[in-house]
């Protein structure tokens, strides 16, 4: 209950300060991370959480499924066609370059073997736009830049998953399970496509009409069914979640559109809960043993690898130089990396704790740097804050940027 109380208090504080956060370097994600670290065993000791705790496993499972399902809802075919020229380069070239670019210093500076180094690269390759909300969450930012970052971050969580699972199995020396991994991925993909497809087609029948206020619950019910079926059949629920969201958005974009506000709120809540737990797992004892090479890996991943990979992938594109630079910088490591880091910690691989510690310091550094530079960069680009940001007066309304 101490953890539940802490979550409620930090959530209330974050919502109350969201208007201030939209204008300043204050970050909701950073508040949850710091609150977890403060309440955990490393400082006050009010919350005691073990990495292998069932609560951590269940929270990570539900949270990642929710986020991937919501992200998949943005990956309908129409949206992909509109923004594929730029986002396709970021995903098809920038993301592999990021994986390899992180794996190289992880091997030579942090001393990880190649399978584990590549695992770290796969874990840290996804990006999260919530830490750059002043860029991607405002309509006065050029549409092509927002679309590039949103599509990239919406898809790279799911695209990184197979690589995480493959390198995780390789690092654990479980070659005999390759067939099982392939079967779980294939079955998850099949369930993620088949279940929402049947539901979307059934909704076209005149007999099945939902009351308008309940429309958003239809996709939610489809997601719950996919989640349960995957766990009953031992299919990969994460790949199924992304496939289900994309399938539903493609076959019934109206249902996906009505679900999006609810899905965004659910994914934000689970993200913040995971960040609170993640922060509680980061203790001074965990990171005090890290070497200079370990810290160098984190710094290089953020300051060099991601910017260089994105700049290379966007060469010879019509994107202006300042937008290209903004896209290169805003590759924050976020929620998916948190969950994949927890998976590595719980998998029992030889260097699991080392990988988790490297993920932890990289994400913490990324949250600090990216969530504190989105507003200054927006101002440098001569992007003025919208007039509808809350000021504390009752007559003002809250903007979309409040999810920061």
N, C-alpha and C positions, 0 to 999 in steps of 0.2 A: 504493500500500500504506500510505502514511502516513495517508491518510484512513480506510482500513479499520481500521488499528490504533487510531486515535483513536476511531472509532465503538465498537469493542469495549471499550476502556477506559472511555469515558463511559457506555456501557450497563451495564457491570459496576458502576460506582460508583452509577449511578442506581437499579439494582435493589437494591443493598446498602443504600441510604439511603431506600428507598421507604417503610419504616415511619416513619422520622423525618419524611419529607415529608408523610405523611398527617396528622401532628399540628401541623405548623409551616407557615411561609410558604415553605419550600423547595419548589422546583418542578422536576420532571424535565425538562419542556420548556425551562425557562430554562437548565438545565445544558447541554443540547445546543446551544442558541442561543449561549450564552456561550463554550462550547468551540469552536464553529465560528468565532466572531469572533476568539478568542484565537489559534487555529492558522492562520487565514487570512493573506492578504497584508497586512492592516492592522496586525497586531501582530508575531507571531513569524515568519510567512512559511513555516511548515513545510508548509502545504498550499496549492497554487496551483490555483485553479479559475476558468476563464473562464465568463462567463454563457452563452455559446453553445457550451459544451463538450458533446459527444455524451453524456457521462456524466450531465450535468445534465438533458438532455432525456429520456434513458431512465429515469432515476430518477423524475423528475416524472411521466412517463407511467405507469409501473408503480404508483407510490405512489398517485396520484389514482384510478386504476382500482380498486385494492385497497380504498381507503377508501370509494369510492362504492358498490362492490359490497356491502361489509359494511353500510354505511348503508342501502342498499336492502333488505337482509334484515330490517331492523327496520320497514320500511314496508309490512308486510302489511295487508290490508284490515281484519282484526279489530283490530289495534293502532290503526289510523287512526280507526276508528269510536269506539273507547274514549276517545281523547284529542283528537278533532277539534275540539270546541267551542272550546277554548283555543288549541291549536296552530294551528288554522285561522286564527284571528285574527292570531296572531303572524306566520304566513307570508303570509297574504293581504293584510294591512294593514301590519303592522310592518315586514316586509321591504322593500316598495316605498317606504315612508316613509324607511327607513334609506338606501336607494340615493339618493333625491332629497336627503335631508338632508345626505349627505356630498358630493354633487355640487355643491351650491350654494356652500359655502365653498371647495371645490376650484377652482371657477371664479373666484370673486371674490377669494380670499385667496392661492391658489397660482398663479393665472394660467393654468389649463388651459382649452382650448376646451371647449365643451359636450359633444361626443362623448367626449372623453378624460376629462372630469370625471365623466360618467355611467359610463364604464368603471371609473374608480376606485371609484365608489359600488357598482357591481356586484361588484367584486373584494372589497371590504370588507364586504359585506352578510352573508355566511355567518358562522356562529358555531361554536365548537368547545368541547364540554363538558369536554375533557380538562384545561383550565386552571381548571376549577371543580369538580374531582372530589369535594371535601368536600361539595358540595351535591348533585350528581347521582349520585354513586356510593355513597351510603349509604342503607340502608333505613330509618333513623330520620328521614329528611327526608320531609315530606308527599309522598305518592305523586303527587298532581296537579301539584305543582311539578316533581318529577323528570320526570314524563311530559311536561310542557309543554316543558321545556328539552331533553330527549332527542329528542323527535319533531321539534322545531323545528330543532335542530342536525343531526339525521339527514337531514332533507329539504332544508334550504336550500342545502346544497352543490350538489346536482343541479339545484335550481330556479334557482340563480344562473348556472349554466353557459350556457344559451342567451343570456342578457343579456350575459354576458362576451364571447361569440363575436360577437354582433351589434354591440356597441359597439366591439369590437376591429376588426372589419371596417370600421365607419364611420370610426373614428379613422385607419385606414390608407388611407382613400379607395378602398376596393375594392368599389364599388357593383356592379361586374360579377359579383362572386362571390356575390351574394345567393342565386341559384338553387342554386349549389353548396353553400352553407352549409345551405340548407333540405333539399337532398337528403341530405347527410351526416347531419343530425340525424334526418330521417325514417328513413333506412336504419339508423341506430344504434338508434333506438327499436324498429324492426321486428325486428332481430336480437336485441336485448335481451329481447324478449318471446317470440319464436318459438323460439329455441334452448333456453332453460330450460323452456319449456312442453312441448316434445317430450320432453326428458329426464325431466321430472317425470311425465308421462303414461306413459313407458316404464317408470319405476320401479314403477308399479302392477301390472305383469305379475308373476305368481308366479315366473316363471323368473328374474327379475332380483332377487336378494336379496343384500345386502351383509353381510359380516361386521361385527358391531357395532363393533369397534375401527377399522374403515375408513370408517364412515358419514360422518365429517366430510370425507373426501376427495372424496365425490361432488359436493357443491356447489363445491368447489375446482376440480375437473375441469371443471365446467360454466362457471365463470368463466374458466378458461384458454382454453377453446374459444371463448367469446364474444370474448375479447381478441384471439385470433388471427384469427378470422373478420372482425372489424372492421378490423384492419390490412390484411388481404388485400383487402378490398372498399372500403377508404378510407371506411368509415362512422365516425361519431363514437363512439369507444370509451367516452367518459365517460358520455354519456347511456345507452349500451347497458349499461354496468356497473350503473348505478342501476336501470334497468328490469329487468335480469336478476335482481338481488338481490330486488327487490320481487315479481317474477313467481314466482320459486322459493319465496319465503316464503309467498305466497298459495296456491299449488297444493300445496306440500308443506311445511307449517310444521314438521313433525318433522325433516326434513332440515336446514332452516334453523336450527332450534334446536340441533341437534347440531354444526353448523358454526360457530355464533356464538363459542364460546370460541377456536377456531382463527383465525377471521376477525378477532376483536378483537386477538389477538396479532400477526397479520400486519400489520394496519393500524397498530398502535402502532409496530412496528419500522420500517415505511416512513415513518411520520410523523417519527420521531426522526431517521432518516437524512436526510430532506428538511430538517429543521430544522438539522441540522449543516451541510449544504451551504449552506443559506440564510444561516446565520450567517457562514460563510466568505466569502460574497459581500458582506457588509456591512462596508465598510472606512471608516476615518475620512475618506478622500478622497471617498467617495461621499456622505457626509452632511454634510460640512463646508460645502458650498455652499448648503445648505438655508436658506431665509429664515425670518423670524419667522412669516410667513403659512403656510409649509409646516408648521411645527411646530404652529401653531394648528389646522390642519386635522386633524392626528392627535389632538390633545387634544379638540377638539370632537366628533370621531367617537366617542370612547370615553365622555367625560364628559357629553355633551349629546345627541347625535343618537340613539344607540341607546336610552338610558333614556327619552327623550321619545317616541320612536316606539313602544316597547313599552308604556309607560304609556297612550298614546292607544289602542293596539290592544286593551288589556285593560279599558278603561272599561266599566262596566255588566256586569261578569262576577262570578260568585260567589267569585272568588279573594280571600282576605283581603288587607288592605293590606300586611302585612309580606311575604307571599309574592309579591304583585305587585311590590313594591319589589325583592325579591331577583331576580325574573325580569327586571326592567328593567335591573338592574346587570350581571347575569351574561350578557353577550353578547360573550364574548371572541373576538377575531379570531385564527384559528388556521391549521390546515393547508391548507384549501382556498384561503384567501387567499394563502398562501405559493406554492402551485402556480400559481394564476391570475396572481400577480405575476410569476412566472418566465415564464409564457406571454407576458405583455405585454412583458417585457424582450427576449424572443427574437423577437417578432413584427416588429420593425423599424419600429414606428410612430414618428413624429417626437418625441413626448414619452415614449417607452418607458422611458428611464432615470429620468426625473423621476417617472413613475408608480411604478416599482419602488422608488425611494427613499422615496416617501410611504408605500407599502405596508410597507416595511421598518420605518420608525420607528413606524408605527401598531401593527404586530404586536408589535414589541419592547416598546413601552409597554403594550400590552394584556396581554402575558404577565406583565410585572412586576406590574401592578395587579391583574389578576384572579386569577392563581395565588397571590398573596400575601394576598388578602383573603377567599378562600373559607372558610378555617378560622376566622378572626376573625368573619366574618358568621355562620357556623354556630353559633359559641359565643354570639353576641349573640342569636340566635334560640332560645337555650336548648336547642340540640341537642347532646347529649353524644356523644363519640366512642364507637364500639363497643368492647366489651371484648376483641375478638379481634385488635386491631392488634398487629403484631409488636413485641417489646421486646428482641430479641436473644437470648432464651433458646430453647433447642431445643424446649421443649415447646409453644411457641406456634405458631399457624398464621397464614399470610398472608391478608389479606382482599382483597376485590375492589378496595379503594381503592389497592392497590399499583400500579395502572396509572397513577397520578398522575404 
